[in-house]
Amino acid sequence: MNPERRMPEEQQNADNPYASPPEIAVTFASTTKTRDRFSRGRTFFFVAATIALGLSAFAIVAYLAQVGPGRLPAQVIRFALATFLFVEIYRGQNWARYLMIVFAAGGVLVVATSLFQIDFSETSLLAVCALAFYAICYGIVAAALLSSSVDVFASSQRQKFKKAQDALPRVNPNAFPCPECNYPLSKGAMVCPQCDWRHKDLDFS
């Protein structure tokens, strides 16, 4: 037997009373990795939401200062739509996330197109920098929401809200309240177990 031949890793772990079982070690590593991706996805989500909603709010303020309240309802509706989409993303709804990615990518495209069409000789440097800043911010929003870590975060949130919804008491549409104590009774019930009310058909007195 070759003395330099090493024992298999499983045999080494079996001889080591302090070694963790392989399946436990793998499960712990997988759980830790998932937890890290969830935390990272949550961070990406809040970064994207802060940037997108912050830009939308700033656009409303700037529009009011420059143009006036003429198209304020449209600006408010856009902000409300963005808020609604991020609430749905937080609840784990992928359709809202994909829609917001499309909006953010569209914002990058529109701003980039505007930058290429600008006559720099007649446009202030501040306006050019503002447009470039908008394009970068929209790009960050799209990239953050496209992250696989946000997939993990959204999946976890979806399961959490589903469990919370399933835990809510189910209301029987055929139930009716007891005339005496309002205890919910099933359709066709003749006696209330809460106050001992009896239907008139059972009153033989």
CYANA upper distance limits for C-alpha pairs under 8 A (distance plus 0.5 A):
  1 MET  CA      5 ARG  CA      8.49
  7 MET  CA     11 GLN  CA      6.85
  7 MET  CA     12 GLN  CA      6.89
  8 PRO  CA     12 GLN  CA      6.83
  9 GLU  CA     13 ASN  CA      6.67
 10 GLU  CA     14 ALA  CA      6.60
 11 GLN  CA     15 ASP  CA      6.72
 12 GLN  CA     16 ASN  CA      6.77
 13 ASN  CA     17 PRO  CA      8.06
 13 ASN  CA     19 ALA  CA      6.11
 13 ASN  CA     20 SER  CA      8.25
 13 ASN  CA     21 PRO  CA      8.31
 14 ALA  CA     19 ALA  CA      8.17
 20 SER  CA     24 ILE  CA      7.15
 20 SER  CA     25 ALA  CA      6.66
 21 PRO  CA     25 ALA  CA      6.82
 22 PRO  CA     26 VAL  CA      6.68
 23 GLU  CA     27 THR  CA      6.60
 24 ILE  CA     28 PHE  CA      6.52
 25 ALA  CA     29 ALA  CA      6.64
 26 VAL  CA     30 SER  CA      6.59
 27 THR  CA     31 THR  CA      6.55
 28 PHE  CA     32 THR  CA      6.57
 29 ALA  CA     33 LYS  CA      6.60
 30 SER  CA     34 THR  CA      6.66
 31 THR  CA     35 ARG  CA      6.59
 32 THR  CA     36 ASP  CA      6.66
 33 LYS  CA     37 ARG  CA      6.72
 34 THR  CA     38 PHE  CA      6.57
 34 THR  CA    152 VAL  CA      8.00
 35 ARG  CA     39 SER  CA      6.69
 36 ASP  CA     40 ARG  CA      6.62
 37 ARG  CA     41 GLY  CA      6.39
 37 ARG  CA    149 SER  CA      5.47
 37 ARG  CA    150 VAL  CA      8.41
 37 ARG  CA    152 VAL  CA      7.08
 37 ARG  CA    153 PHE  CA      8.00
 38 PHE  CA     42 ARG  CA      6.60
 38 PHE  CA    149 SER  CA      6.62
 38 PHE  CA    150 VAL  CA      7.71
 38 PHE  CA    152 VAL  CA      6.06
 38 PHE  CA    153 PHE  CA      5.25
 38 PHE  CA    156 SER  CA      8.30
 39 SER  CA     43 THR  CA      6.80
 39 SER  CA    153 PHE  CA      7.98
 40 ARG  CA     44 PHE  CA      6.73
 40 ARG  CA    149 SER  CA      6.63
 40 ARG  CA    150 VAL  CA      8.11
 41 GLY  CA     45 PHE  CA      6.61
 41 GLY  CA    147 SER  CA      7.90
 41 GLY  CA    148 SER  CA      8.16
 41 GLY  CA    149 SER  CA      4.77
 41 GLY  CA    150 VAL  CA      4.54
 41 GLY  CA    151 ASP  CA      7.81
 41 GLY  CA    152 VAL  CA      7.30
 41 GLY  CA    153 PHE  CA      5.77
 42 ARG  CA     46 PHE  CA      6.82
 42 ARG  CA    149 SER  CA      8.48
 42 ARG  CA    150 VAL  CA      7.19
 42 ARG  CA    153 PHE  CA      6.45
 43 THR  CA     47 VAL  CA      6.63
 44 PHE  CA     48 ALA  CA      6.60
 44 PHE  CA    144 ALA  CA      5.84
 44 PHE  CA    145 LEU  CA      7.52
 44 PHE  CA    147 SER  CA      8.48
 44 PHE  CA    150 VAL  CA      7.37
 45 PHE  CA     49 ALA  CA      6.60
 45 PHE  CA     90 TYR  CA      8.37
 45 PHE  CA    144 ALA  CA      7.36
 45 PHE  CA    145 LEU  CA      7.10
 45 PHE  CA    150 VAL  CA      7.25
 46 PHE  CA     50 THR  CA      6.42
 47 VAL  CA     51 ILE  CA      6.67
 47 VAL  CA    141 VAL  CA      8.16
 47 VAL  CA    144 ALA  CA      8.28
 48 ALA  CA     52 ALA  CA      6.51
 48 ALA  CA    140 ILE  CA      7.62
 48 ALA  CA    141 VAL  CA      5.10
 48 ALA  CA    142 ALA  CA      8.31
 48 ALA  CA    144 ALA  CA      6.75
 48 ALA  CA    145 LEU  CA      7.52
 49 ALA  CA     53 LEU  CA      6.37
 49 ALA  CA     54 GLY  CA      8.50
 49 ALA  CA     86 PHE  CA      6.97
 49 ALA  CA    141 VAL  CA      8.19
 50 THR  CA     54 GLY  CA      6.15
 51 ILE  CA     55 LEU  CA      6.52
 51 ILE  CA    137 CYS  CA      7.20
 51 ILE  CA    138 TYR  CA      8.48
 51 ILE  CA    141 VAL  CA      7.51
 52 ALA  CA     56 SER  CA      6.74
 52 ALA  CA     82 ALA  CA      8.17
 52 ALA  CA    137 CYS  CA      8.23
 52 ALA  CA    138 TYR  CA      7.70
 52 ALA  CA    141 VAL  CA      7.31
 53 LEU  CA     57 ALA  CA      6.57
 53 LEU  CA     79 PHE  CA      7.42
 53 LEU  CA     82 ALA  CA      7.35
 53 LEU  CA     83 THR  CA      7.51
 54 GLY  CA     58 PHE  CA      6.56
 55 LEU  CA     59 ALA  CA      6.52
 55 LEU  CA    134 TYR  CA      8.32
 56 SER  CA     60 ILE  CA      6.91
 56 SER  CA     78 ARG  CA      8.18
 56 SER  CA     79 PHE  CA      6.33
 57 ALA  CA     61 VAL  CA      6.95
 57 ALA  CA     79 PHE  CA      7.44
 58 PHE  CA     62 ALA  CA      6.53
 59 ALA  CA     63 TYR  CA      6.37
 60 ILE  CA     64 LEU  CA      6.67
 60 ILE  CA     72 LEU  CA      7.87
 60 ILE  CA     75 GLN  CA      6.53
 60 ILE  CA     76 VAL  CA      7.96
 61 VAL  CA     65 ALA  CA      6.74
 62 ALA  CA     66 GLN  CA      6.58
 63 TYR  CA     67 VAL  CA      5.98
 63 TYR  CA     68 GLY  CA      6.99
 63 TYR  CA     69 PRO  CA      8.34
 64 LEU  CA     68 GLY  CA      4.77
 64 LEU  CA     69 PRO  CA      6.01
 64 LEU  CA     72 LEU  CA      7.95
 68 GLY  CA     72 LEU  CA      8.39
 71 ARG  CA     75 GLN  CA      7.13
 72 LEU  CA     76 VAL  CA      6.64
 73 PRO  CA     77 ILE  CA      6.60
 74 ALA  CA     78 ARG  CA      6.75
 75 GLN  CA     79 PHE  CA      6.86
 76 VAL  CA     80 ALA  CA      6.58
 77 ILE  CA     81 LEU  CA      6.52
 78 ARG  CA     82 ALA  CA      6.76
 79 PHE  CA     83 THR  CA      6.69
 80 ALA  CA     84 PHE  CA      6.60
 81 LEU  CA     85 LEU  CA      6.69
 82 ALA  CA     86 PHE  CA      6.79
 82 ALA  CA    100 MET  CA      8.20
 83 THR  CA     87 VAL  CA      6.73
 84 PHE  CA     88 GLU  CA      6.80
 85 LEU  CA     89 ILE  CA      6.62
 85 LEU  CA     96 ALA  CA      5.79
 85 LEU  CA     97 ARG  CA      7.74
 85 LEU  CA    100 MET  CA      7.44
 86 PHE  CA     90 TYR  CA      6.59
 86 PHE  CA     96 ALA  CA      7.80
 86 PHE  CA     97 ARG  CA      8.07
 87 VAL  CA     91 ARG  CA      6.91
 88 GLU  CA     92 GLY  CA      7.00
 88 GLU  CA     93 GLN  CA      5.99
 88 GLU  CA     96 ALA  CA      6.58
 88 GLU  CA     97 ARG  CA      8.49
 89 ILE  CA     93 GLN  CA      5.54
 89 ILE  CA     94 ASN  CA      7.07
 89 ILE  CA     96 ALA  CA      6.18
 89 ILE  CA     97 ARG  CA      6.03
 89 ILE  CA    154 ALA  CA      7.45
 90 TYR  CA    154 ALA  CA      7.30
 90 TYR  CA    157 GLN  CA      7.28
 91 ARG  CA    154 ALA  CA      7.53
 91 ARG  CA    157 GLN  CA      6.03
 91 ARG  CA    158 ARG  CA      6.15
 91 ARG  CA    161 PHE  CA      7.16
 92 GLY  CA    153 PHE  CA      8.03
 92 GLY  CA    154 ALA  CA      4.53
 92 GLY  CA    155 SER  CA      6.38
 92 GLY  CA    156 SER  CA      7.86
 92 GLY  CA    157 GLN  CA      5.55
 92 GLY  CA    158 ARG  CA      4.82
 93 GLN  CA     97 ARG  CA      7.28
 93 GLN  CA    154 ALA  CA      7.50
 93 GLN  CA    158 ARG  CA      7.46
 94 ASN  CA     98 TYR  CA      6.65
 94 ASN  CA    154 ALA  CA      7.86
 95 TRP  CA     99 LEU  CA      6.62
 96 ALA  CA    100 MET  CA      6.62
 97 ARG  CA    101 ILE  CA      6.69
 97 ARG  CA    145 LEU  CA      7.23
 98 TYR  CA    102 VAL  CA      6.77
 99 LEU  CA    103 PHE  CA      6.80
100 MET  CA    104 ALA  CA      6.57
100 MET  CA    142 ALA  CA      8.18
101 ILE  CA    105 ALA  CA      6.50
101 ILE  CA    141 VAL  CA      7.93
101 ILE  CA    142 ALA  CA      5.43
101 ILE  CA    145 LEU  CA      7.15
101 ILE  CA    146 LEU  CA      7.88
102 VAL  CA    106 GLY  CA      6.46
102 VAL  CA    142 ALA  CA      8.32
103 PHE  CA    107 GLY  CA      6.64
104 ALA  CA    108 VAL  CA      6.86
104 ALA  CA    138 TYR  CA      5.59
104 ALA  CA    139 GLY  CA      7.27
104 ALA  CA    141 VAL  CA      6.98
104 ALA  CA    142 ALA  CA      6.02
105 ALA  CA    109 LEU  CA      6.76
105 ALA  CA    138 TYR  CA      7.32
105 ALA  CA    139 GLY  CA      7.20
105 ALA  CA    142 ALA  CA      6.71
106 GLY  CA    110 VAL  CA      6.60
107 GLY  CA    111 VAL  CA      6.58
107 GLY  CA    135 ALA  CA      7.46
107 GLY  CA    138 TYR  CA      6.76
108 VAL  CA    112 ALA  CA      6.40
108 VAL  CA    134 TYR  CA      8.11
108 VAL  CA    135 ALA  CA      5.25
108 VAL  CA    136 ILE  CA      7.98
108 VAL  CA    138 TYR  CA      6.22
108 VAL  CA    139 GLY  CA      6.67
109 LEU  CA    113 THR  CA      6.52
109 LEU  CA    135 ALA  CA      8.41
110 VAL  CA    114 SER  CA      6.73
111 VAL  CA    115 LEU  CA      6.73
111 VAL  CA    131 LEU  CA      6.70
111 VAL  CA    132 ALA  CA      7.97
111 VAL  CA    134 TYR  CA      7.69
111 VAL  CA    135 ALA  CA      6.28
112 ALA  CA    116 PHE  CA      6.92
112 ALA  CA    131 LEU  CA      8.47
112 ALA  CA    132 ALA  CA      8.15
112 ALA  CA    135 ALA  CA      7.09
113 THR  CA    117 GLN  CA      6.84
114 SER  CA    118 ILE  CA      6.65
115 LEU  CA    128 VAL  CA      7.61
115 LEU  CA    131 LEU  CA      7.54
115 LEU  CA    132 ALA  CA      8.08
118 ILE  CA    123 THR  CA      7.68
119 ASP  CA    123 THR  CA      6.73
120 PHE  CA    124 SER  CA      7.81
120 PHE  CA    125 LEU  CA      8.47
123 THR  CA    127 ALA  CA      7.30
123 THR  CA    128 VAL  CA      7.73
124 SER  CA    128 VAL  CA      7.13
125 LEU  CA    129 CYS  CA      6.65
126 LEU  CA    130 ALA  CA      6.62
127 ALA  CA    131 LEU  CA      6.79
128 VAL  CA    132 ALA  CA      6.73
129 CYS  CA    133 PHE  CA      6.49
130 ALA  CA    134 TYR  CA      6.73
131 LEU  CA    135 ALA  CA      6.79
132 ALA  CA    136 ILE  CA      6.73
133 PHE  CA    137 CYS  CA      6.66
134 TYR  CA    138 TYR  CA      6.65
135 ALA  CA    139 GLY  CA      6.62
136 ILE  CA    140 ILE  CA      6.73
137 CYS  CA    141 VAL  CA      6.83
138 TYR  CA    142 ALA  CA      6.79
139 GLY  CA    143 ALA  CA      6.58
140 ILE  CA    144 ALA  CA      6.43
141 VAL  CA    145 LEU  CA      6.74
142 ALA  CA    146 LEU  CA      6.66
143 ALA  CA    147 SER  CA      6.93
144 ALA  CA    150 VAL  CA      8.09
145 LEU  CA    150 VAL  CA      6.70
146 LEU  CA    150 VAL  CA      7.63
147 SER  CA    151 ASP  CA      7.42
148 SER  CA    152 VAL  CA      7.19
149 SER  CA    153 PHE  CA      6.83
150 VAL  CA    154 ALA  CA      6.39
151 ASP  CA    155 SER  CA      6.56
152 VAL  CA    156 SER  CA      6.70
153 PHE  CA    157 GLN  CA      6.66
154 ALA  CA    158 ARG  CA      6.51
155 SER  CA    159 GLN  CA      6.82
156 SER  CA    160 LYS  CA      6.68
157 GLN  CA    161 PHE  CA      6.67
158 ARG  CA    162 LYS  CA      6.58
159 GLN  CA    163 LYS  CA      6.64
160 LYS  CA    164 ALA  CA      6.78
161 PHE  CA    165 GLN  CA      6.58
162 LYS  CA    166 ASP  CA      6.57
163 LYS  CA    167 ALA  CA      6.61
164 ALA  CA    168 LEU  CA      7.20
171 VAL  CA    175 ALA  CA      8.37
172 ASN  CA    186 SER  CA      8.30
174 ASN  CA    186 SER  CA      7.02
174 ASN  CA    187 LYS  CA      5.91
175 ALA  CA    184 PRO  CA      6.56
175 ALA  CA    185 LEU  CA      5.87
175 ALA  CA    186 SER  CA      5.09
175 ALA  CA    187 LYS  CA      5.89
176 PHE  CA    184 PRO  CA      6.08
176 PHE  CA    185 LEU  CA      5.86
176 PHE  CA    186 SER  CA      7.08
176 PHE  CA    187 LYS  CA      7.38
177 PRO  CA    181 CYS  CA      8.15
177 PRO  CA    182 ASN  CA      4.89
177 PRO  CA    183 TYR  CA      5.78
177 PRO  CA    184 PRO  CA      5.05
177 PRO  CA    185 LEU  CA      6.34
178 CYS  CA    182 ASN  CA      4.84
178 CYS  CA    183 TYR  CA      5.57
178 CYS  CA    184 PRO  CA      6.75
178 CYS  CA    185 LEU  CA      6.87
178 CYS  CA    192 CYS  CA      7.21
178 CYS  CA    197 TRP  CA      8.09
180 GLU  CA    195 CYS  CA      7.86
180 GLU  CA    197 TRP  CA      7.30
181 CYS  CA    194 GLN  CA      8.13
181 CYS  CA    195 CYS  CA      7.23
183 TYR  CA    192 CYS  CA      7.95
183 TYR  CA    194 GLN  CA      7.27
185 LEU  CA    189 ALA  CA      6.68
185 LEU  CA    192 CYS  CA      7.51
190 MET  CA    198 ARG  CA      6.23
190 MET  CA    199 HIS  CA      5.44
190 MET  CA    202 LEU  CA      7.94
191 VAL  CA    196 ASP  CA      6.69
191 VAL  CA    197 TRP  CA      6.04
191 VAL  CA    198 ARG  CA      4.99
191 VAL  CA    199 HIS  CA      6.78
192 CYS  CA    196 ASP  CA      5.42
192 CYS  CA    197 TRP  CA      5.45
192 CYS  CA    198 ARG  CA      7.00
193 PRO  CA    197 TRP  CA      8.15
198 ARG  CA    202 LEU  CA      6.73
198 ARG  CA    203 ASP  CA      7.36
199 HIS  CA    203 ASP  CA      7.31
